[in-house]
């Protein structure tokens, strides 16, 4: 293996030049912010590349995992709401949650009555009846409790714990959701799995958006605590540079672990399952269990990256989670960089995010220059909405980029390298 592969050197050198141009044109504060956001997306991209690149799992519900992880991180790290905890509302909410748990346990018990010899059709009917009764009973307790929270305290607030613990909890919550989702969707074909994951992610967003007692809904929550000193304490550039150092360390740790996993027997087994599922099953591998492992692990990493991204923005707004920014843009990053290649994923994320953020000011500059010279030479008056048209150029430029890459480098700019064994 070459110690200094030419392709990687050329591409990363070009990327470094591009980053330097952004710093020179837009300033250090803007450039550092762009790199911090790109680094958070890089963590998310690494989570997606082990799902798609390692195991061939088509997950288009990334937005839901990011949103859930961001909320859990907010709940763990945001300061305590004294108006809630100093009242009798925690007891009422606890009883409401206990009612939900009791109802869920009753439904599960009803679904297992076939073990007692109950025929399937009667078991299904009994389960539906218990489900309806449990829902109505739990709702009759839950709704008054949450309504009182909204009237008396606004929302429940957070726990005031360290930010790193919030990110870890966000990753764990995303992994738990991935486990539940994987149990449902991993047995489906890739297209059906995509539809299922997309639908579940929209359910997560709708829940967070409408649970005002839990998330404040559309009222948003800010400022979210940072793991480093804030811009008000040490300035924009210094605080963003400190934040970038934290996310860079996270990327390094995840990258090293994934590289070791890729070259381990476990990695070889996952590639075998991805490339030929039937043959792997014939060799005695538990295909569904291994794919579930990858799905959960990938979502844990996606959750950590999503929590870091929303923490950096310092505001939690469930309405701000959109599939374009939090699902499909990440897919473009991974495909352009090279699925199955961790280094390619990091490269693709940074390159696509630079294109995504800089295409608007670059297009506006070109439009203004074109309008000026057209007016000087031909007396033509440009439209007044050049700024709006420049904003729309972001989608066009990203679409053009991915089209060119798929045409001339269908496996990505840094494709997966086949592993050779002596």
N, C-alpha and C positions, 0 to 999 in steps of 0.2 A: 504493500500500500504506500502510495506517495505521501511523504510527510507534509508537503506543501502543494496540495492540488491546485492547479492553475485556475480552474473554473471558480472555485470558492474565493480565491484571492482576488480575481478580477471583479467578481460580483460584489464582494464586501468592500473592496476599495471604491468602486463606483457608488455604493451606498453611503460610505463615509463622506465622499465628496458632496453627495446630495444633502446629507445632514448639515455639512458645513455651509452650504449655500443657503439653507433655510435659516441657520443662525445668523448669517451675514445679512440676509434680507429682512427677516422679521424680528430679529433681536434675540437675546439670550433667554428672556423670560418665556417668550412664545416657543422657542425651540426646545427648552427644557420641558415645558408642559407637554409638547407633542411627544417627546421621548418617553415621558412617564406614562402617558396614555397608551403609547405603542407597546411599552413593556408589559402593561396590564393585559393588553390584547395578546401579547406573545404567550403569557401564561395560559390564557384561554385557548389559544391556538395549539399549544402543546397538549392540552387535554383533548382537543378534538382530533389531533393527528394520531394519538394512540387508539382512539375509537375507530376512525376511518382508515388511517394508514396501517395500523397494526392488525386490526380485527375486521375491517370492512363494514363497520356499523354505521348506518346512514341516519345520523341524529340531526334533525332540523328543529329540535326544541331547545336549542342552546339558550335562547332568551329566558325561558322559564327557570332554568338552573341559575342563571346569573341573577335574576330578580329575587328568587328565593334566598340565595346566598347573601345577597346584598341586604335583604330585610333582616335575616338572622344576625348578620354582623352588626347592623344598626341596633337591633334589640339588645345585643350583648354589650355594646360599647357606649350607647347613648346615656347621658346622665339620668339618674333616677327621678321619676315624676312623683314628688312628695304628695301632691293632691290626690293621687291614686292610692299610694301605699299607706298613707296616714288615715285612710277611711276604712269602712267595712266592705268596700268594693272588691278587694282581693279575695275575701271569703266567698262572696257571691259568684265571682268568676271561677273560683276553684270548684264550687259545687256544680256550676254549669259545665265545666270541662269534665268533671266526674260523671255527669249525666251522659255526655257524649261517649265517654269510654264505656260506661255500662251498656248503652245502646249498641255500640259496636260489638261488645262481647256477646250480647244477646243474639245479634244477627249472625255472628260467627258460629255460635252454638247451634242455632237453627240450621245453618248450612251443613253442619256435620251430623245431622240426625240420621243420615243413611247408615252410619255406623251402628245404629240401634235397630236396623232392619226396616226403616221407613222407605217405601218406594220413592223413586226419583221425582215423579210428578207431585207427590204430596210434600216431599222435602222442599221443592221449589216454591210451592204455594205457601207453605209455612214460613219459609225465609222471607218471601215478599210481604206477608202479613206482619211478621215481626219487624221488618224494616220500616214499614209505614208507621206502626205504633211507636217504634223507637224514635223515628224522626220527629213525629209530632210532639212526643213527650219531651225530648231534648230541646226542641225549638222553643217550647213553652217556658223553659227555664233559661235558655241561652239568650233569647232576645231581650227580656227585661234587664238582664245583667249587663249586656253590652250597651243598651240604651242608657242605663244609668251612668255608665262609665263616660259615654260621650257627653252627657249633660253635666256631670260633676267634675270630671278631670280632663276631658278632651280625648285623651288616649292613655294607654298604660305606661308609656315611656320606656326607658331602657333599664339596664342593670348596672351601668357604670363600670364595667370591667375593662381590662386592657384591650387595645385594638388587635394585637396578634391573636388573642383568644377569640375575638369576634370573627377574624378571618378563618381561623381553624374551625369554629363552629359553623360558619357559612359553608365551608367545604364539606363538612360532615353532613349538613342538612341537604346539600345538593347530591351527595352520594346516597343518602337515604332515599331521596326522591328518585334517583336513578335506579336504585334497587327495586323499588315498587314499580316504576315504569318498565324496567327491564323484564320483570316477571310477567308483565302483560304483553309487551311488544316484541321481545326478542324471538318469539316463535313465529312472527309474521314475516312475509316477504319484505324486501327493502323498501318498495314503494308504499306498502301499507304501514310499515314501521315509521316512515317519514311522516305520513299523515297523522298517525297516532301521537308521535312526539310533538308535532306542531300543535295539535289540538290540546294536549295536556299543558303545554307551555302557555297557551292562551288562557286556560283555566286558572293557572297559577297567577298570571297577571291580573285577570278579572277579580280573583279573590283578594289580592293585595290592594287593588284599586278601590274595592267596595268595603273592606273591613276597616272602617274609620276608627273604631275603638282600638285597633291593633297597629295600624300604620299611618293614621291620619288621612288616608286616602289621597284625594287630589289636593289637599292642603299642603302636602309635602312636609318634610322634616329636614332641618338644617340648623346649625352646622354640624356635620358628623365629625367626631374626634379623629385626629390624625395620629399615626404612630411616631411622627417626628414633629419638631416645632413648626408652628403655622406661619404663613406669610406675614401675619401681623406681628409676630415675635422677632423674626430674623430676616424678613424680606422675601420677595417672590422667588428670586433665582436661587437663593441659598436653601429655602425650604423645599422647593421642587427638586433641587439637586439631592437633598437628603432623602426625599421620598423615592427618587430614582435609584439611589443606592440600595434601598430596601428591596424594591422590586427586582433590581438586577441580581441581588443575592438569591432571591427566590427563584428566578429563572435559572441561575447557575446550579442551584441545588436540584431542581426538578430535572434539568437537562442531564446532569451527571447520572442521576438515578434512572432516568429513562434509557440513557445509552447503555448502562450496565444491564438493564432488563432486556433491551433489544438483542444483546449478544449472549444472553443467558439461555439455558435450555427452555425456560418458560417463554422467552421471546421467540425461539425457534418453533415451539409448539403453537404459539398464537399465529405466526405466519403460515404454518402448515394448515391451520384451521381456516385462515382467510383465503388461502390459495386453492385448497381442495377440501371442502368440509366433509364430503363423503369419505374420502380416504382417511382423514384424521379420525373420523368416527369409527371406521373399520379397524383402526389401530388401537382402539380402546379409549380414545379421548372423550371426555364428557364435554361435547361441543357447547351446549347451552350454558353449562356452568362456567366454562372459561370465558365465553362471550359476556356473560353477566359480570364477571370480574372486571373485564376491560371497560364495560359500560360504567360500572360504579367508580372505578379508579379515574377514568376520564372525567366524570362529572365532579369528582372531588376537586380535581385540578381546575376545572372550569369554574367551580364555585369559589375557590380561593382567588383566582384571577378576577372574577366578577366582583367579589367583595372589595378587592383592592382598587378596582376601577371606580366603583361608586363612592368609596371612601375618599378617593382623590377629588372627585367632583364636589364633595362636601354637601350634597343634597340628595335626599331620597324621594323620588317622585315616581310612583308606579306607572304613570302615564308616559314617562320618558322611555320606557322599554319598548322598542319597536323591532320587528323582525329584520328590517333592512340593516340597522346598525349592530344589532346584537345576535344575529344569526347568519344572514347571508353574506355580510361583509367579512365575517370570520371564515366562512367557507371559501370565499375568493382568496383570502390570504393564504389559507392552507393549500389550496389547489395551485395557486401561482408559485408558492415556494417549493412545493413538492411533498405530497402526502407520503408518510412513511419515512421521512427524513427530518429529524428534529432540527438540524441546522438549517435546512431549507425552510422549515416552518417559521423559525425566528426571522430569517431573511425576508420571507414573503410578508410576514406581518408588518415589519418596519417599512418595507417598500410600499405596500398598499396603503398603509396609514399615512405615509408622507403624501402619496398621490391624492388620497381622500381629503386631507386637510389643506393641501396647497393648491389643488386644482381650482378652488373658488377664487382666491386672491390672484392666481396666475391668469385665470380666464378674465377676471375683471380688469386687470392691467392691460391685457391684449385688447379687450373690447374698448377701453378708454383710448388706447393708442389708435385703434382703427377708427373710432369716432372722430378723434381730433384730426387725423390726416384726411379722412373723407370729407370733413367739413372744410379743411383748408384747400383741398384740391378740387373738390366737386360741389361744395356748398351743401352737402347732404347732412341733414339733422338726424342724429342717432336717437333711438327710443329712450324714454326716460327711465325705463326699468332695467338698466344694464346690470345692476346689482342682483336683482332677482334672477335674471337669465344666467349670470355667472354662477349663482348657487346651484342651479340645475345642471351645470356642466359637470359637477362632481359625479353624478350617476353615469353621465355619458362617458366620461374619461375612464371610470372604473370598468364600465361595460366594454369599452374599446380595448382596454388593457387585457382583461381576461380573455377576450376574443382572440387577440394577437398571440397571447401565450398558448392558448389551447390549439391554435393553428400551427405555430412553429415549435412549441415545446409542450406537447400534450401531457407529459408526466411532470411538468413543473420545471422551474429554472434550476433547481437542485434536486433532481429525482432520487428516489430510493436506490441505494447501491446494493446490488446482490452480494450476499455474504458468501465468501468462498472458504471452504474448510480443506485443510491439507490432508 
